[in-house]
Amino acid sequence: MKPTPLKISSVTIGGRQPAFILGPCVIESEKFVWRMARRLAEICRTESMPFIFKASYDKANRTSIRSYRGIGVREGCEILAAIGAELKIPVTTDVHSPAEAEIAGQTIDILQIPAFLCRQTDLLRAAAETGRVVNVKKGQFLAPWDVKNIAEKLSGFGNDKFVFTERGTSFGYNNLVADFRSLYWMREAGYRVIFDATHSVQRPGGAGDSTSGDAVLAPVLARAAIAAGCDGIFMEVHDNPARALSDGPNQIPLKQLPKHLRMLKAIHAAVS
């Protein structure tokens, strides 16, 4: 069953072209996140590709207590809202508690539910009740058909404006595997599905006190996901991944993004 298109400002998820969610893992500073947003907007305008800007105000699930987390919900949402207003693009960030969902829901277009929190009923209720679009990262521990229960919660809370993001499945210790059958099964159930190319190549805890990953494989998996059929691609992008404060080993170098977008656009045209 083909999912119903969902329009968010200038972007449609489930429309005739794939949607793109792009941005750095975390807000490292106000200056940094504005630089990334402006550069991504410029690239996507050049490639005629509407996109949703993503950045986290807090990384609440870091491996180590010493890891950088972010600038906090209020300041982060103020910055993201200003970016969305000035650049005329939708923005998204992840929320970790009902209180955060209420704050973010005042200004943020899409509230992202982290994978490890995807079944937290109170968080889903709070996000749904904001009336915003809700993007649920499918937990690494869930089968594709398990998202039906999450969908029923969100609908039961009065919000049918939701999407699911596939971000890999646990594959032994410190590893994930991307099962592209998942995209097919979730879309056949009538859900809008995004594929997260960068988190799918993570090696959770693979560096001992931090997560490692195989960023070089992220564009490969993105190409496969577009060919398999999905409604959009999520990719974290950084202008210098080696110096990123979070998830550097998984992020796409900004300078490589245009060629990847052109390839994904061509593959979608070939298979649609």
N, C-alpha and C positions, 0 to 999 in steps of 0.2 A: 504494500500500500504506500503510495507516494505521500510524503509528509506535506502538510499544509505550509505554504510559505509564511515566514514571519518577518515583517518589515520593522527595522529599527533605524529610524532616521533615514540616512542615505544608503543603508545596507539591508539586503534581504537575505535571510538564511532560508534555504530551501527553494530559491528561485532558479533562474536559468543559468546563472554563473555561480561559482563557489564563492562563499564569503571568506574573508581572511581576518584572523585575529592576530595582531602583531604588536610586539613591544618588548621591552626588557623585563627580566624576571622581577626586579624590585626597583622602587624609587630610591636610587642611591643619593640623589640630591635634587633639589628643584631645578637647578641649572641643567643637570644631566638629563632629566626626564623631558624637559622642554626641548632640548637639543634632539633627542631621539624622536619625539613626536613630530617635530617639524620636518626632520629628514625623512621619516617614514611617510608622512603626508605627501612630501614632494615626490618620492619614488612611486607611490601608488597613483598619484595624479598622472605622472609620466606614463605609467603602464595601464592607465584607464581602469584601475582596479579599486573600488571602494573597500575600505577596511575599518576595523574596529581597533582602537588603540588599547593595549593592555599594559598595566604595571601594578605591582602589589605594594600596598602601603606597609604591609607587615608579612614576614615569612614566619608564621607561627610554628612551622614543623621542621625547623632546621635540625640537622643531625647533632650538632654540638652546641653547648651553652655559650661557647665563645664566638659563634657565627653571627654575622650581621643580620639583623631582622628587618629594619625599616624605620620610617619616621612617624608612624602612628596613624590611626584611622581618620581623625578630624583633619589634620594637616594634609594627609595624602589625598583624601577625597576633595578637598578644596582645590588642590593643584590639578587633579584629574578633571574636575568640573570646568576649571578655567581653560584647560587644554581643549576639551570638547567644544566649549563655546567659541573660542577664538579660531580654531582650525575647522570647525563645523564637522566634527566627526563624532561617532558614538564612542564611549569609553567603558571599560570594564575593569573590575578588580575583584579579588577574592575576599570573602567575609568568613569569620570564624566563630561568631557567636550571634545570638539574637540581637544583642545591643548593637553590635557592629552593623548588622544587616539594616537595622532601623536608621542608623546614621548614614550609611552609604546609599540607602534607598532614596534619600532626599535629593541626590544629585547625580548618581551614577546610573548609566543606561542599562547595564547588564551586571547582575550580581552573580559571581562565580562561587560555587560550592566546592571546596577542595575534596579530592578523592577520598581521603581518610574520614571525611565528615559527611559523605554523601547520603548516609542513612539516618543522620541525626534529625529526628522529627521536629524538635523545637526550632532548629536552625532553618529547616525547610519551610516551616510555617511562617517564621519571621520574614524570610526572603520573599515568599509567595505573597504575603499580606502587604508588602510595599507596592505591589502592582507592577514592579519592574520585571523585565525579562530575567529569567533564572537559567544559568548555564551550570549543569551539574557534571562535574568530573566523575566518570564511572570509576569506582574503587578498583584497585588492582586485584582485589579479592572477590569481585563479583563476576558472575556469568552475564552475557549480554541480555538474556531474558529476565534477569533479576531487576533490571531498571523499571520494569512494569510496576513494581511496588512503589518505587520512588515517584513515578509518574502519577500514580493514584493518590499519593499523599499530596502532591502539588495541586492536582485538579480538585481534590477534596478541600483544599484550603482556598479554592476560588481563583486559581491562576493556571491557565493553560498556555501561557507564554513561556515555554521552557524548551531547552535543548539539552542533549547529552553530548559529552565529549569523551571519546575513547582515548585512553592514554597508556595503554599497555597492561599486561597481566603479569603477575608475579611468576617468575620462572626459576625456581630454585632460590638459592641465596644470592643477594646482591645483583639481581638481573631481572629484566623484563622481556617479554616477547609481545610483538604486535600480531594479533590474530585478525586478519582482514575479513574473516567471516562475520566478525562482530558487527562491522559496519552494515553488512547486508541484513543480518537478522534484526538489528535495531530499527533500520529504516523500513524493513518489511512490516514491522509492528506499528509503523506509522509515526515514528519519532524522528525529529530533525537531529542529525548527527554530525558533529565536528570531529576531525581527527587531530590529535595533539602530537605533532611530529617530534618536538624536542623533548617532552617528558617521556615519550615512549623509548627513547634511547638512553635514558638514565641507567646508572648502576647504583641503586640506593645503598648508601653507606659504603660504596666501593672504595673510597679513599680513607677508610677508617673513621676519621672524625668529620667527614664531608662526603657528599655524593659525587661520584664521578660519572662519566658518560662518553658516548660516541657521537659527537656532534656531526661528524662527517656523514653519518648514516641518516640523519634527520631528513635531508632533502630526498633521499632514496625512498624512505618510508612515505613521505608526503606524495611522491609521484605514484607509488603503489596505491595509496588511499584514494587519490583522485581517479585513478583507473578503475578501482573497485567500486567506486560510487559513494560519495559522501557529500554533505552540504557545505563543507568548509574546512579550512585548515587553520590550525592554531600553531604558531611558531614564535618562540621567544628569540629576540634579535638584540644584539649588542654591538656597539661600534668597536669594542675591544674586549672580546670574551675572556682573554687571558687575565684581564684585570677586573673582571666582574666580581661584585661582592656576593653574588649568589648564582649558583647553577651555571657558572662559566663553561664547564666542559660540555654542556648540552646546547648552548645558544649559537644561533647562526650569525656569522660575521655580517655586519650591515652592508659592507661593500659587495658581498656575494648575493644579497637579496634580489636585485633586479633580474639576474639570470635565472634564479630559481622561480620567480614569479612568472617569467615568460614561458619557462618550460611547463609549469603547472597549468597555465592558461592554454597552452597548445595541446596538452594531454586531455584536458577537459573538453576542448573543442572536438578532438578526435573521437572521443567515446560517447559524447552526448548526442 
